[in-house]
Every structure is written in C-alpha cells, then in structure tokens.
Amino acid sequence: MSLTTEKKTYVLVSAMPTPNGRLHLGHIGGPFLSMDILARHLKMSGHRAVIVSGTDSYDSYVTWQAERENLTPLQICNKYHEQIASDLSSMQIGVSKFINPLSLQWSGTYQQWHHKLLGQLQVAGITQSQSETIGLDSEGNYLTGWRLAGQCPVCNASVRGYFCEDCGAHFRPEEVVNSQQPVGKKSVTNLFMELPAQSDLDNRGLDESIKKIYHNYISLQKGLLRLTSSSEWGLSTGKPSLGDKFFNYPFAFAFALMLGEVAGQVLDTTKNPFAHDSNVTTISAFGIDNTIPVLGSILGITAGVKQYKQFDYYLVNHFLNLNGSKFSTSRRHAIWADDIVNKIGASSDIVRLYLSTIDIRTAAGNVDTEKLTNFYNKTAQWIETLVVQALPALPDDNSQVDSGIAEYFATLVEGQTKFLDPGQFQPHNAAAAIDHWVKLGQALSPISEAYFWWLKGLAVLAYPFMPRLSETLWVTLGYTDVPTLSNFESLPTLPVKRYMPINLKPLNQADIELGIGVTTT
C-alpha cells in the first residue's frame, strides 16, 4: 500500500497577528490552525514543511492598546508578542520561527527589506504619488487607522480604519461614510502602487468570491494600492516626500520575503523560497479582511519586480463568531486560548478538533459554547473508552496487518488527502475521517488483533488535528517520533505499553462562559 508521493518542500507563512492582545479561539480557528493542520499533514505524508510568521508590530491598533494601558507602543509590542507566542504553543501551533520585528535581533533586517522593496518598486516604475487631505483630532493625531470610524463605502457596515471586515473592501480615509468630524485637516502626500488588472489567480485555492473582492477593488480604486500612510506610529520611510510611514498591510510581503530567508535557513538552503526560479511551494493563510493587502501587494509587487514569485496557494477563511456575534476583545466576548487550556484545563486537541469541524471556507462560522461543551465531552468519552481503557486488553501478538482495516484506512487517507490539498483546502471535511474511524473502533473488540491497527490508524488520521493525542498514542504503540503514513504497515520497534497518561476531565459550559468572560449581549 503506497500512501506517499513525490517529496516536496513547503514554506507556509501565516497571517501576522497584531501584538495588542492575546489570541482567542477566533484567531486560532482561522489562519493559524489551518497552517498547522496542513503542515502536519504534509510532514506526515513525507514532505518537508515549515511555518514561519511574526507579529505585525506597526499596526495602528498597537497605539490604541498603548493608550489603554498607559505604555509605549514598543512596550505593548514586546509584551504581547511573547504572550501570542505562548498562546500558539498552548494550542500546539507548530511555528518554526515567530519573529518580533522590533527586537534587536530582527529590526535591522526588517527595515532593510522594507526599504529594499520600496526602491525596487520605484525602479520598476509602478508607483505614483497622490495628494490627500487627512483629518486631525483634537490632539492633532491623524484620523487614520483605528482613529477613523464610520461606515464602509461599499457595504455600509461599521468600520475602523482602511478596510471592512464584512465585505473585505479597502478604501481611502475620505471615503468612509459618516465618519467623525475632524477638528482640523492636513494636506499630505502618499505613495501608491499600480496593480495589474489581470493576474494569475487560478488554481491557487482561491474561491471565486475572493477573486471578486480583488477585481472590485481594482475597479473602485482605479488599480492603486496604498504603500505609505500618515500616522503617528509606523516604520519611517525616511523620505517624507513619498509619505511619512510605510503602510504595514501591503508591506506584509516585505515581511514575507524576510521570513522566506529565515525559512531558507531552517531548510538549509540559500535560495529564498519566493525567488522566481525557486521550486519551493509557498502557501499563505489569512482572513477575508486581508484579501486586498495580501493579494494586492503580492500581485502588484511580483508583476513589477520579476525576481519574486507570488504564493503558490492561498488559504482564505471567513470569520468565526462566538454564540452568534463577533469575537470582541473590547467587550470581553471571547474564549481566550490561554484560559481554556491553562486555566480551565481543557485539552487543546479536542478544542482544535472542534474548531476544525466548522466550515469557514465559504462563509462565517460560529463557535457555540453549548455545542463546544457537548462535542468536547463526547470526544473525551470515546478517547477514554476506545483508547485509554482498551490498551490493557490488547493481545500480545499484533504482527498481522488486518486487511480490512488497512483497506478502510487507505480509503479514509485518500479522502483526507484530497480535502487537505492546498488547492482545495477543506479541513472541516478532512476531519470527518476521524469520526468514521471512531465508528469503526466502536464495532471492534479490544482483544482482537485488528484493534492494534485501529489504534495505529487513529494516531495517523488524527495527527493533523489532535497532535498531542496522536504522538502519545504512537509512542505508546511502540513507535518513535511522530505518526507517518509510510510506517503504517511496519511493526513496532519498541514494546507496546498498556497505559497512556491521558486524563480528560469533563468540560463545563458555565466554566467557559463565566470563567473566561463570554457575554450574551
């Protein structure tokens, strides 16, 4: 039974979170979990895959949090970078490198990539300056970023800043409908990039609705994407005539190019994965609100600067709601990753699996605390019954591969591989393989020779979604390292253990809602 294909190398660049607060399950369930599931699946299948990311330290919401906590923006970035890294670890998101661009180690390289890319865009002749009139508040701050509030000019939803989380549109500050009246105004000059009207977006995992957002932007904004902005916080361009600060969203690709170099070091290669002649497959994951800055900047930059290639695939997700309304840091309507794992003591494996079952590829999803509780306790029960309690009953001789188990396993792997292909990424469908496998386990006897191979199949099928359970079970069954498809039919090299140190206590819905701070308003 051959279950692996030609070995490839993958570099996955996840969305860069703003270091203005800890991560909640709305953050985790989007780009981060998608990247981790895909990376684990690729490595389990025999490929090389690394995830690299970092914090978006020059987002305007850093200053919003700094004012709330009476700290400097630098202090806020350093504080929450470390906490975000801890949150990712708590949810077993395996990032090889998670970079703080304001740290002494990385700040110089980060700035160099921005200035280098800006110069390359100017040489390519695809930039143009535009005059703008920006409002000022009573303290003389620019009414841009988080300070700018009103309604989206495209769909009329409430917005803050340059983009709409509902429809994905991006716009200029003066286009925001019914925004607050400025105390003063200032004429500024900023730099914009010309975007290609036609771009290669086919066969890259993009839904037609996502492509439509890009093409609508091209039409509404006359094919121009902002490169610099007027704000009190940001990386200085050093050239006021071009704009005061680099606009952090389109220059996320500068960060990606830097992360590509870092990934190259991890993979022991000198060629940047984004080099036009690189054979490394690159994948980006982001929320629908970042469609324009990610796609726009990458398509514009790679069209003008031919030495770089765009991402090979894009994993785009819609938002996760909580009990029917948006996760919200400000009104404490959130389930925090650190709290649910380290304070309540929930299994990150089961929380990950629950989030994976929610379809956010075509529309917004919803984390329902009652459904989460029921799913959690049901899953914990079958882990206890089918795994923990079954281990002592396993027969001593498990040398014969059960043909029926092997055939059904191969069928489920084939389906899971199809749904975890980056060109049609659907983790909610891939996760269904675990449910099918559990139903098979419930029909088997732990004293049968087939049960050992059922347990082994569980470790493999669940690994992308439930890594801790899978790794522990794999080692318990007498194997080393992590589950792999190539080792499914091999016999264990170590003695099979009869005990697995997993103790899952029931989850209480009230603990989530009252202990963490979920609101009902």
N, C-alpha and C positions, 0 to 999 in steps of 0.2 A: 504494500500500500504506500504509494508515493504521495506525500502531502506538501512538499515544498517545491518552489520554483527557482528560477534563476535568482541568485543572490544580488541584492541591490543595496545602495546606501541612501539613507533618507535623513534630511535635516528638517526638523519641524520647529517653526517659530510661532509661539503662541502670542496672543494679544498681550500688550504691555499694560498691566493694571496701574491706575493712579495711586501713588502712595499717600492717600489721605484717609485711610481707614482699613480695617481688617476685611477679610474676604468672607462673604456669606454664601449660602448654597446657590444663590442666583448667579454669583460669579463662578463658583466651582463647576456648576452644571453646564456651563457654556463652553468656551474655548478650552479651558484647562482640562476638564475631564475628557473632552473629545480628543485632544492631543495625546493624553496619557493612554487612553484605550487604544488608539491607533498605533502608538509607538510600541506598546506591549505586544499587540497582535503581530506587528511586523517583526519584532525580535523573536517572538515565539515561533514564527514561520522561517527563521533562519537569516533574516536580513539584518543590516546594521541600521540603527535609528537612534538619533539623539534629539532631545528637546532643549532648545535654548530660549531664554526670554530675559526680561528685566522690567524694571518699573519705569513708567512714563513720568519722570520727575518734573517736567516743565509744563504739565497740565495746569490750567488755571485754578482747578479745584484744590490744588495744594495751598494756594493763598487763602482760599475760603476756610480750610481747616486750620491754617495757621492763625487766622484771626480768632477763630472759635477757641483755640487752646492757648492763645497768647504766646505762641512760639514763632520762631523764624521759619520761613519755607524750607530752609536747609534742614533744620531740626525735625520738621514734620516728615520730610522725605526719608531721612535716615531712620527715624523711629518706625515708620510704617513699612519701609522696605523689609526690615528684619521680621516684623510681625507677619507680613504677607508670605515671606519665605517659610515661616513656621506653619502658617495655615496650609500652604501647599503640601508641606511634609505631613501634616496631620491627616490630610486626605489622600496621601500616597501618590501625589502627582510627581512623577519622576523627572524633574528638570535637571539636566546635566550642569547647566550654568544659568544662574539667575543673577543678573548684573544690576548693581546700583550705579547709574551713570554719573552720580555726584561724588562717588568715592574717590579717594586719592589714586587708587589702582586704575580706574577706568575713565575718569573725567577727561583727561587729555586726549585719549583715543576717541572718545565720544565726540568731543568738539572738532577734532581733526576730520572725522568722517562727514560731519555737517558742512564744514567749510569746503572740503574737497568736492562734495556733491554739488553744492551751490555753484562753485566755479565751473564744474563740468556742464551744468545746465546752462549757464551763461554762454560758455563757449559753443554749446550746441545751438544757440540762438533760439531757444524756445521759451524765454522768459520775457515779460514786459511789465513795466511799472504802471501802477494805477493810483490816481489820487482818490482819497476817501475823506469824508468828514465823520469823525468819531465823537460820540457824546462823552461828556465828563460828568461824574457825580459830584456831590457837594465837597468831597475831599480831594478832587482833582484826579481821581482814578478813571482810566478809560472804561467806558461801558462796553466791555467785550468779555468773552469767556463767561464765567459764572455770574458776573455782574450784569449781564444782559439777559433780560427776561421778557417774555411775551408769547405770541402765538406763531406757529410755523406758517410761513407764507404759502406752503404747498398744501398741507392738510389741516391747518388751523389748530393742531394740538399744542399744548403748553410746552414751551421750550426754554432752555437756558443755554446761551452761547450760540455757536455757529451751526448746530445740527439738531435734527429731530430724531428722537429715539423711536418714534412711532412709525414714520414712513421712510426714514433713512436719508432724508433730504439734507443738503448743506447749502448755506446761503451767507450773504453778507450782513453785517450788523444792521445796516439801514433798512434791510428788507424785513426784519422781524416786525410782525404786526402788533400794534397797540403796545409797544414797548414803553418803559418808563420814560418820562420827560427828562432830558438831561439838564443839568444846571448850566453847563457850558458846552462848547464844541471846539474841536481842534482839527485842522486840516493836516493830513498825514499822507505819506507815500508808501505803498507796499508793493511787493513783488508777487507776480502771479506766473504760473506755468501754463503753457498751451498744451491741451490734452488732445490725443489723436481721436478723430471721430470714429474711426474703425479700428478695432483691436481684436486680438485673438483671445476670446473668452470661451471658446467651445472646448468641450472635453476636459474641463478643469474642475468639475464638481460644482459648478455654479447653476443654481436654479434660474429659470427664465425671469422670475420676478427680481432677482438680484441684478441681472444684466439690465433690466428695465430701469432700475434706480440709477445706474451709471449713465445710460443713454439719455434719461430725462434730465440729469444734471448737465450733461453736455449741452442740451438744448436751452435750458433755463439760464445757465451761467455763461453762455457763448464760448464754451470749451475752455474756460480758465479756472485754474485751481490755485488757491491762496498758498503762497510759500512763506510769507512773513506776516507778522501781526503787530499791533500796537497794544502793549500790555506792560504791567509793572514787573511781571515775573516771566522769565524765559531765558533761553540761551541767546546771547547777543550776537548779531550778525557781524558787528564791527564795522558795518557800512550803513550809517543812518539813511543815506540816500536811497537805499534799497528796502528799508524797513528796519524797525527797531530790533525786533526779536524773530528768530526762526519760529515758524508756526509748527508746533510739535506734531500735529496729526500727519501732514504729508511727509515730514521728515522721519516718520517711523521707518521708512525704507532705509534711511541712512543708518538707523539703529540696527535694522535687519542685516545690512551689509557688514556692520561691525560684528554682529552676532554670528554671521556666516564665517568670518575669520576665526572667531572663538570656536565654533563648531569644527572647523578645519583642524584646529589644534587638538581637539578631543579625538577626532578621527585620524589624526596623524597624517594630514595631507596639507600641502602648501597652497593648493588652489582654492579660492573662495567658491563655495557652492553656487553663488549667484553669477559667477563668470559665464560668459555667453557660451563657452565650449565645455562647461562642466557637465559630467554625467551623473552628478548627484541629484536626486529628486528632492525638490524643496516644497514644503507644504505650509500654508498659513492658516491660522484659525482665528476668527474674530466674530463679533456680534454684528447684527444687521446695521446698527447705527454707525459702524465704521466702514461701511461699504465704499463710500466716496473717498475718504482719506487713504484707505488701503489700496483699493483698485485704481483710483485716480492717480495717486502718486506713483504707484508701481508702473502703470501703463504709460504715464507721461515720461517718467524717468528712463525706462528701458527703451521707449521709442526714440528718445533723443540721444541717450548715451548708450551706444550699441555694445559696449563691453559688458553690460549687465543683462541678465535674462530675468524675466518675471518668474513668480512662483509657478510651479508646475500644477499645483492644486490649491483650491481654497475651500476651507470648511467654514461655512457661514451658518450661524444659528440665530434664531429669533430669541426673544427674551423669555425668562422664566418668571412667572408671577408667584405670589405666595397667598394662598387662600383667596384667589381671585383678583388681587390687586398687586401692583408693582412692589418688589422688594424696595425698601426705603431705609437708608441709614439714618436720615434725619429724624424720622418718627418711630424709629426702633421697630419697624415692621420687617423683621429679618430673622433668619436662623443662621447664626454665625458658625463657621466651620470649626473654630477652636472650641466653642462652647459645647456643641453637640457631641464632639469626640472626647474632649479632655475634661469637661465639667459634668456632663450627663453620663458619659461613659459609653456612648453608642459605638457600634462597630462601623468604622469608615467603609469597610467592604459592603455592608448592606445598604448604607446610605448612598454609596456610589452606584450600586446596582439599581436602587430605586430611581435615582436621577437619570440613569441611562435608559430606563424604560419610557421616559417622557419624550414624545416627539416634538422637537423644537427646530426641525429642519424646514418645515413648510409654514409654520405658524407659531405663535406664542404658546408656551406650555404653562402648566400650573402645578406647583407643589402644594398639595392639600395635606394638612397636618394629620387629619384623621386617616387618610389613605396611606400616608407615610408610616404612621404608627402600626396600622394593620399589616402592611407589607413587611415592615421590619420584623414584627413578632412572628408572622407566618414563616418568613425566611429563617429566622433564628431557630424556629422549631424544627424545620427539616434538616438544618445543619446539625442540630443536636441528635436527632433521631437517625438520620441516614449516614452521618459521618462519625461523630464522637462515640455514640453508643454502639455503632456497628463494628468499629475497629477491633475490639476484643474477640469478636466472633469469626474473624477471617480465618479461612483454612491455612494450614502451614504451606501447602503446595499451591502456588499460583503461576506455575510455569507455562500453562497452556493458554494462549490467547483465545478468548471466546469469539468465534467468527461472527455471530450475530451482533455482539457488542461492537466489534471492530467495524462492521459494515454500517451500522447506525451512526457510530461516531464519525466515520468518514463523510456520511451524508450531512450531518449537522455542521461539521467543519467546512464543508463546501459552501453551505448556505451562509455561515458566519463570515467566511472569507469574502463572499460576494457583497454582503452588506457593510463590510469594513473596508472595502476598496475605496481609496480616497476620491475616485471619480464619481462615486455614488454613495457617499458615506451615510449610513443609516444605523447608528448604534442601537436605537430602540428595537429595530428588527433583529439585529445580531444578538441582542441579549435574550431573545426568545429561545435560543438554543439551550440556555441553561434550564429554563422551565421544562422543555421537552425532555431533557436528560434527567431531571429530577423525577418526572413522572415514570420514567423507565426504572430508576432506582427504587421507587416505591413498590414496584412489582417484582423486584428481585429479593432473594434471601441473602442475608449477610454471610451465611455459612457456605454459599455456593462459590465456586472458583471464579465465576463471572463477576462477582461483586468487587474483587480487587481491581479488575479492569474498568469497572464502572467508576470506582473512586478515582482511578487514574484519569479517565476521561473527564470527570468533573474538574479535576485540577487544571486540565488544559483548556477546556471550554470556558471556565470561569476566570481564567487568569487575566485577560484584559480588563475585566470589570471588578473582580474581587481578588486583588493580588496577594493580600496577606493570607487569606484562607488557602488559596491555591499553592502558594510557596510552602506553607506549613504542611499541607497535605502531601505535597510532592516529596518533601524530605521524610515525612512520616512513613511513606510507602517505600522508602529505601533508595531514593534518588538524590542527586546533588544539584546545586544551583537552582534554576527556575524551570517551570514546565516548558517543554518544547515539543513540537509536532513530530520531529524526527525521532524522538525517543519513546514515542507512544508504545510501540511493539517490543521495545527492549526490556529485558528483565532487570530487576533492581540490583545494584552493586553493593548495597548495604542491607543489613537486617531490617525487616519491616517492624515498625513499632506498633504497639497495641493501644497507645494512648496519645491523644493530641491535646496540647494545652490551650484549649479554647473554651472560654466560659462566657456565654452571651446572656446577659440579664435582659428581661423584657423592657421594652420602651414604653413610657407612659406619655400620652398626648399632652397631659397637663404640664409635664416637665418641660416639654418643648415650648408650649405657648406662654406659660407663666415664668419659667426659669430663664428663658432666653429673651423673651420680650416681643413675641408675636402679638400684634394688635388686631382687632376685628373691625377697625374703622378705616 
